[in-house]
Amino acid sequence: MKGPKGKYAWTATVGEKGQIVIPKQARDLFGIKPGDTLLLLGDEEHGIAIPPQSAFAQFFGTVFDGKDE
């Protein structure tokens, strides 16, 4: 699907065990490797988001250090 530069959309199917497969293009783009742990954020009105590691690293830095990096 063609969209604005830097914006992407993929689909994933949920298996019987509730697992999803992240498309290869997305794994490559975001450097997701087997064994990585991902943070899923959920909002009942807006859905689920999986932020890149850099986003939650900055968030946790702000929470634990008390300053914005």
PDB file as gemmi writes it, atoms N, CA and C in Angstrom:
CRYST1    1.000    1.000    1.000  90.00  90.00  90.00 P 1                      
ATOM      1  N   MET A   1       0.850  -1.173   0.000  1.00  0.00           N  
ATOM      2  CA  MET A   1       0.000   0.000   0.000  1.00  0.00           C  
ATOM      3  C   MET A   1       0.897   1.238   0.000  1.00  0.00           C  
ATOM      4  N   LYS A   2       0.642   2.152  -0.882  1.00  0.00           N  
ATOM      5  CA  LYS A   2       1.409   3.387  -0.994  1.00  0.00           C  
ATOM      6  C   LYS A   2       0.807   4.436  -0.059  1.00  0.00           C  
ATOM      7  N   GLY A   3       1.640   5.140   0.671  1.00  0.00           N  
ATOM      8  CA  GLY A   3       1.151   6.170   1.582  1.00  0.00           C  
ATOM      9  C   GLY A   3       2.170   7.279   1.707  1.00  0.00           C  
ATOM     10  N   PRO A   4       1.973   8.196   2.653  1.00  0.00           N  
ATOM     11  CA  PRO A   4       2.924   9.286   2.854  1.00  0.00           C  
ATOM     12  C   PRO A   4       4.314   8.743   3.211  1.00  0.00           C  
ATOM     13  N   LYS A   5       5.355   9.469   2.840  1.00  0.00           N  
ATOM     14  CA  LYS A   5       6.723   9.044   3.127  1.00  0.00           C  
ATOM     15  C   LYS A   5       6.918   8.773   4.615  1.00  0.00           C  
ATOM     16  N   GLY A   6       7.491   7.624   4.919  1.00  0.00           N  
ATOM     17  CA  GLY A   6       7.754   7.253   6.307  1.00  0.00           C  
ATOM     18  C   GLY A   6       6.567   6.642   7.026  1.00  0.00           C  
ATOM     19  N   LYS A   7       5.437   6.489   6.351  1.00  0.00           N  
ATOM     20  CA  LYS A   7       4.233   5.903   6.953  1.00  0.00           C  
ATOM     21  C   LYS A   7       3.976   4.555   6.280  1.00  0.00           C  
ATOM     22  N   TYR A   8       3.623   3.560   7.053  1.00  0.00           N  
ATOM     23  CA  TYR A   8       3.438   2.206   6.544  1.00  0.00           C  
ATOM     24  C   TYR A   8       2.180   1.590   7.126  1.00  0.00           C  
ATOM     25  N   ALA A   9       1.670   0.585   6.443  1.00  0.00           N  
ATOM     26  CA  ALA A   9       0.544  -0.192   6.955  1.00  0.00           C  
ATOM     27  C   ALA A   9       0.748  -1.637   6.536  1.00  0.00           C  
ATOM     28  N   TRP A  10       0.587  -2.541   7.465  1.00  0.00           N  
ATOM     29  CA  TRP A  10       0.689  -3.968   7.186  1.00  0.00           C  
ATOM     30  C   TRP A  10      -0.496  -4.662   7.830  1.00  0.00           C  
ATOM     31  N   THR A  11      -0.721  -5.889   7.439  1.00  0.00           N  
ATOM     32  CA  THR A  11      -1.734  -6.705   8.106  1.00  0.00           C  
ATOM     33  C   THR A  11      -1.045  -7.902   8.738  1.00  0.00           C  
ATOM     34  N   ALA A  12      -1.647  -8.445   9.778  1.00  0.00           N  
ATOM     35  CA  ALA A  12      -1.156  -9.649  10.445  1.00  0.00           C  
ATOM     36  C   ALA A  12      -2.368 -10.475  10.847  1.00  0.00           C  
ATOM     37  N   THR A  13      -2.221 -11.784  10.778  1.00  0.00           N  
ATOM     38  CA  THR A  13      -3.299 -12.693  11.174  1.00  0.00           C  
ATOM     39  C   THR A  13      -3.000 -13.229  12.567  1.00  0.00           C  
ATOM     40  N   VAL A  14      -4.010 -13.269  13.416  1.00  0.00           N  
ATOM     41  CA  VAL A  14      -3.858 -13.810  14.765  1.00  0.00           C  
ATOM     42  C   VAL A  14      -4.117 -15.304  14.707  1.00  0.00           C  
ATOM     43  N   GLY A  15      -3.163 -16.089  15.195  1.00  0.00           N  
ATOM     44  CA  GLY A  15      -3.289 -17.545  15.214  1.00  0.00           C  
ATOM     45  C   GLY A  15      -4.129 -18.020  16.389  1.00  0.00           C  
ATOM     46  N   GLU A  16      -4.335 -19.324  16.471  1.00  0.00           N  
ATOM     47  CA  GLU A  16      -5.173 -19.917  17.526  1.00  0.00           C  
ATOM     48  C   GLU A  16      -4.639 -19.641  18.924  1.00  0.00           C  
ATOM     49  N   LYS A  17      -3.322 -19.475  19.065  1.00  0.00           N  
ATOM     50  CA  LYS A  17      -2.715 -19.207  20.371  1.00  0.00           C  
ATOM     51  C   LYS A  17      -2.613 -17.717  20.663  1.00  0.00           C  
ATOM     52  N   GLY A  18      -3.213 -16.881  19.806  1.00  0.00           N  
ATOM     53  CA  GLY A  18      -3.173 -15.434  20.005  1.00  0.00           C  
ATOM     54  C   GLY A  18      -1.886 -14.795  19.508  1.00  0.00           C  
ATOM     55  N   GLN A  19      -1.088 -15.526  18.765  1.00  0.00           N  
ATOM     56  CA  GLN A  19       0.171 -15.002  18.262  1.00  0.00           C  
ATOM     57  C   GLN A  19      -0.020 -14.328  16.915  1.00  0.00           C  
ATOM     58  N   ILE A  20       0.790 -13.294  16.673  1.00  0.00           N  
ATOM     59  CA  ILE A  20       0.796 -12.656  15.363  1.00  0.00           C  
ATOM     60  C   ILE A  20       2.214 -12.721  14.806  1.00  0.00           C  
ATOM     61  N   VAL A  21       2.316 -12.688  13.501  1.00  0.00           N  
ATOM     62  CA  VAL A  21       3.615 -12.633  12.848  1.00  0.00           C  
ATOM     63  C   VAL A  21       3.791 -11.209  12.330  1.00  0.00           C  
ATOM     64  N   ILE A  22       4.885 -10.578  12.736  1.00  0.00           N  
ATOM     65  CA  ILE A  22       5.175  -9.236  12.253  1.00  0.00           C  
ATOM     66  C   ILE A  22       5.780  -9.393  10.862  1.00  0.00           C  
ATOM     67  N   PRO A  23       5.227  -8.718   9.863  1.00  0.00           N  
ATOM     68  CA  PRO A  23       5.737  -8.859   8.498  1.00  0.00           C  
ATOM     69  C   PRO A  23       7.246  -8.574   8.408  1.00  0.00           C  
ATOM     70  N   LYS A  24       7.927  -9.319   7.545  1.00  0.00           N  
ATOM     71  CA  LYS A  24       9.383  -9.193   7.389  1.00  0.00           C  
ATOM     72  C   LYS A  24       9.810  -7.763   7.101  1.00  0.00           C  
ATOM     73  N   GLN A  25       9.107  -7.077   6.235  1.00  0.00           N  
ATOM     74  CA  GLN A  25       9.472  -5.689   5.908  1.00  0.00           C  
ATOM     75  C   GLN A  25       9.458  -4.826   7.177  1.00  0.00           C  
ATOM     76  N   ALA A  26       8.471  -5.032   8.037  1.00  0.00           N  
ATOM     77  CA  ALA A  26       8.392  -4.268   9.282  1.00  0.00           C  
ATOM     78  C   ALA A  26       9.519  -4.658  10.228  1.00  0.00           C  
ATOM     79  N   ARG A  27       9.810  -5.958  10.346  1.00  0.00           N  
ATOM     80  CA  ARG A  27      10.916  -6.407  11.211  1.00  0.00           C  
ATOM     81  C   ARG A  27      12.239  -5.814  10.742  1.00  0.00           C  
ATOM     82  N   ASP A  28      12.463  -5.838   9.429  1.00  0.00           N  
ATOM     83  CA  ASP A  28      13.702  -5.288   8.882  1.00  0.00           C  
ATOM     84  C   ASP A  28      13.784  -3.783   9.114  1.00  0.00           C  
ATOM     85  N   LEU A  29      12.706  -3.071   8.851  1.00  0.00           N  
ATOM     86  CA  LEU A  29      12.674  -1.621   8.984  1.00  0.00           C  
ATOM     87  C   LEU A  29      12.971  -1.172  10.415  1.00  0.00           C  
ATOM     88  N   PHE A  30      12.415  -1.897  11.392  1.00  0.00           N  
ATOM     89  CA  PHE A  30      12.546  -1.500  12.794  1.00  0.00           C  
ATOM     90  C   PHE A  30      13.577  -2.311  13.573  1.00  0.00           C  
ATOM     91  N   GLY A  31      14.315  -3.185  12.857  1.00  0.00           N  
ATOM     92  CA  GLY A  31      15.385  -3.950  13.504  1.00  0.00           C  
ATOM     93  C   GLY A  31      14.895  -4.932  14.548  1.00  0.00           C  
ATOM     94  N   ILE A  32      13.735  -5.528  14.336  1.00  0.00           N  
ATOM     95  CA  ILE A  32      13.177  -6.494  15.280  1.00  0.00           C  
ATOM     96  C   ILE A  32      13.766  -7.869  14.982  1.00  0.00           C  
ATOM     97  N   LYS A  33      14.381  -8.468  15.994  1.00  0.00           N  
ATOM     98  CA  LYS A  33      15.054  -9.758  15.850  1.00  0.00           C  
ATOM     99  C   LYS A  33      14.371 -10.809  16.727  1.00  0.00           C  
ATOM    100  N   PRO A  34      14.535 -12.113  16.384  1.00  0.00           N  
ATOM    101  CA  PRO A  34      13.988 -13.171  17.239  1.00  0.00           C  
ATOM    102  C   PRO A  34      14.494 -13.011  18.671  1.00  0.00           C  
ATOM    103  N   GLY A  35      13.609 -13.165  19.621  1.00  0.00           N  
ATOM    104  CA  GLY A  35      13.960 -13.027  21.030  1.00  0.00           C  
ATOM    105  C   GLY A  35      13.783 -11.626  21.584  1.00  0.00           C  
ATOM    106  N   ASP A  36      13.579 -10.625  20.715  1.00  0.00           N  
ATOM    107  CA  ASP A  36      13.337  -9.266  21.193  1.00  0.00           C  
ATOM    108  C   ASP A  36      12.030  -9.215  21.976  1.00  0.00           C  
ATOM    109  N   THR A  37      11.969  -8.321  22.943  1.00  0.00           N  
ATOM    110  CA  THR A  37      10.747  -8.075  23.687  1.00  0.00           C  
ATOM    111  C   THR A  37      10.149  -6.771  23.181  1.00  0.00           C  
ATOM    112  N   LEU A  38       8.862  -6.797  22.887  1.00  0.00           N  
ATOM    113  CA  LEU A  38       8.169  -5.613  22.389  1.00  0.00           C  
ATOM    114  C   LEU A  38       7.184  -5.120  23.433  1.00  0.00           C  
ATOM    115  N   LEU A  39       6.996  -3.829  23.495  1.00  0.00           N  
ATOM    116  CA  LEU A  39       6.027  -3.200  24.387  1.00  0.00           C  
ATOM    117  C   LEU A  39       4.776  -2.902  23.577  1.00  0.00           C  
ATOM    118  N   LEU A  40       3.639  -3.415  24.006  1.00  0.00           N  
ATOM    119  CA  LEU A  40       2.366  -3.138  23.344  1.00  0.00           C  
ATOM    120  C   LEU A  40       1.568  -2.197  24.235  1.00  0.00           C  
ATOM    121  N   LEU A  41       1.098  -1.108  23.653  1.00  0.00           N  
ATOM    122  CA  LEU A  41       0.268  -0.153  24.373  1.00  0.00           C  
ATOM    123  C   LEU A  41      -1.149  -0.266  23.836  1.00  0.00           C  
ATOM    124  N   GLY A  42      -2.125  -0.305  24.712  1.00  0.00           N  
ATOM    125  CA  GLY A  42      -3.503  -0.459  24.266  1.00  0.00           C  
ATOM    126  C   GLY A  42      -4.411   0.640  24.770  1.00  0.00           C  
ATOM    127  N   ASP A  43      -5.353   1.008  23.930  1.00  0.00           N  
ATOM    128  CA  ASP A  43      -6.368   1.995  24.259  1.00  0.00           C  
ATOM    129  C   ASP A  43      -7.678   1.465  23.684  1.00  0.00           C  
ATOM    130  N   GLU A  44      -8.690   1.309  24.510  1.00  0.00           N  
ATOM    131  CA  GLU A  44      -9.960   0.719  24.060  1.00  0.00           C  
ATOM    132  C   GLU A  44     -10.599   1.487  22.917  1.00  0.00           C  
ATOM    133  N   GLU A  45     -10.347   2.781  22.833  1.00  0.00           N  
ATOM    134  CA  GLU A  45     -10.939   3.580  21.755  1.00  0.00           C  
ATOM    135  C   GLU A  45     -10.060   3.646  20.507  1.00  0.00           C  
ATOM    136  N   HIS A  46      -8.732   3.594  20.689  1.00  0.00           N  
ATOM    137  CA  HIS A  46      -7.824   3.818  19.572  1.00  0.00           C  
ATOM    138  C   HIS A  46      -7.102   2.565  19.085  1.00  0.00           C  
ATOM    139  N   GLY A  47      -7.077   1.503  19.881  1.00  0.00           N  
ATOM    140  CA  GLY A  47      -6.440   0.264  19.448  1.00  0.00           C  
ATOM    141  C   GLY A  47      -5.109   0.013  20.116  1.00  0.00           C  
ATOM    142  N   ILE A  48      -4.284  -0.803  19.436  1.00  0.00           N  
ATOM    143  CA  ILE A  48      -2.996  -1.232  19.965  1.00  0.00           C  
ATOM    144  C   ILE A  48      -1.873  -0.554  19.189  1.00  0.00           C  
ATOM    145  N   ALA A  49      -0.832  -0.143  19.908  1.00  0.00           N  
ATOM    146  CA  ALA A  49       0.354   0.445  19.283  1.00  0.00           C  
ATOM    147  C   ALA A  49       1.579  -0.316  19.766  1.00  0.00           C  
ATOM    148  N   ILE A  50       2.537  -0.484  18.875  1.00  0.00           N  
ATOM    149  CA  ILE A  50       3.813  -1.087  19.221  1.00  0.00           C  
ATOM    150  C   ILE A  50       4.882  -0.044  18.888  1.00  0.00           C  
ATOM    151  N   PRO A  51       5.272   0.769  19.875  1.00  0.00           N  
ATOM    152  CA  PRO A  51       6.234   1.840  19.590  1.00  0.00           C  
ATOM    153  C   PRO A  51       7.633   1.273  19.374  1.00  0.00           C  
ATOM    154  N   PRO A  52       8.480   1.973  18.607  1.00  0.00           N  
ATOM    155  CA  PRO A  52       9.861   1.522  18.439  1.00  0.00           C  
ATOM    156  C   PRO A  52      10.604   1.612  19.771  1.00  0.00           C  
ATOM    157  N   GLN A  53      11.628   0.800  19.907  1.00  0.00           N  
ATOM    158  CA  GLN A  53      12.379   0.748  21.158  1.00  0.00           C  
ATOM    159  C   GLN A  53      12.884   2.121  21.580  1.00  0.00           C  
ATOM    160  N   SER A  54      13.292   2.940  20.633  1.00  0.00           N  
ATOM    161  CA  SER A  54      13.802   4.272  20.978  1.00  0.00           C  
ATOM    162  C   SER A  54      12.746   5.114  21.684  1.00  0.00           C  
ATOM    163  N   ALA A  55      11.478   4.928  21.329  1.00  0.00           N  
ATOM    164  CA  ALA A  55      10.407   5.710  21.949  1.00  0.00           C  
ATOM    165  C   ALA A  55      10.218   5.315  23.400  1.00  0.00           C  
ATOM    166  N   PHE A  56      10.216   4.006  23.703  1.00  0.00           N  
ATOM    167  CA  PHE A  56       9.997   3.670  25.110  1.00  0.00           C  
ATOM    168  C   PHE A  56      11.265   3.801  25.924  1.00  0.00           C  
ATOM    169  N   ALA A  57      12.437   3.744  25.301  1.00  0.00           N  
ATOM    170  CA  ALA A  57      13.674   4.016  26.035  1.00  0.00           C  
ATOM    171  C   ALA A  57      13.661   5.458  26.542  1.00  0.00           C  
ATOM    172  N   GLN A  58      13.229   6.390  25.691  1.00  0.00           N  
ATOM    173  CA  GLN A  58      13.141   7.799  26.094  1.00  0.00           C  
ATOM    174  C   GLN A  58      12.080   7.960  27.187  1.00  0.00           C  
ATOM    175  N   PHE A  59      10.936   7.277  27.045  1.00  0.00           N  
ATOM    176  CA  PHE A  59       9.861   7.352  28.037  1.00  0.00           C  
ATOM    177  C   PHE A  59      10.360   6.880  29.402  1.00  0.00           C  
ATOM    178  N   PHE A  60      11.008   5.700  29.436  1.00  0.00           N  
ATOM    179  CA  PHE A  60      11.488   5.177  30.702  1.00  0.00           C  
ATOM    180  C   PHE A  60      12.584   6.057  31.288  1.00  0.00           C  
ATOM    181  N   GLY A  61      13.411   6.641  30.427  1.00  0.00           N  
ATOM    182  CA  GLY A  61      14.426   7.574  30.909  1.00  0.00           C  
ATOM    183  C   GLY A  61      13.797   8.762  31.599  1.00  0.00           C  
ATOM    184  N   THR A  62      12.720   9.262  31.008  1.00  0.00           N  
ATOM    185  CA  THR A  62      12.023  10.399  31.593  1.00  0.00           C  
ATOM    186  C   THR A  62      11.383  10.019  32.926  1.00  0.00           C  
ATOM    187  N   VAL A  63      10.748   8.862  32.976  1.00  0.00           N  
ATOM    188  CA  VAL A  63      10.073   8.419  34.204  1.00  0.00           C  
ATOM    189  C   VAL A  63      11.067   8.186  35.337  1.00  0.00           C  
ATOM    190  N   PHE A  64      12.149   7.459  35.030  1.00  0.00           N  
ATOM    191  CA  PHE A  64      13.090   7.083  36.096  1.00  0.00           C  
ATOM    192  C   PHE A  64      14.097   8.168  36.433  1.00  0.00           C  
ATOM    193  N   ASP A  65      14.463   9.008  35.474  1.00  0.00           N  
ATOM    194  CA  ASP A  65      15.425  10.076  35.735  1.00  0.00           C  
ATOM    195  C   ASP A  65      14.747  11.384  36.116  1.00  0.00           C  
ATOM    196  N   GLY A  66      13.460  11.493  35.773  1.00  0.00           N  
ATOM    197  CA  GLY A  66      12.732  12.724  36.066  1.00  0.00           C  
ATOM    198  C   GLY A  66      13.047  13.857  35.134  1.00  0.00           C  
ATOM    199  N   LYS A  67      13.681  13.528  33.985  1.00  0.00           N  
ATOM    200  CA  LYS A  67      14.002  14.577  33.012  1.00  0.00           C  
ATOM    201  C   LYS A  67      13.750  14.048  31.613  1.00  0.00           C  
ATOM    202  N   ASP A  68      13.554  14.956  30.695  1.00  0.00           N  
ATOM    203  CA  ASP A  68      13.318  14.614  29.290  1.00  0.00           C  
ATOM    204  C   ASP A  68      14.657  14.560  28.568  1.00  0.00           C  
ATOM    205  N   GLU A  69      14.896  13.491  27.792  1.00  0.00           N  
ATOM    206  CA  GLU A  69      16.167  13.372  27.052  1.00  0.00           C  
ATOM    207  C   GLU A  69      15.994  13.775  25.633  1.00  0.00           C  
TER     208      GLU A  69                                                      
END                                                                             
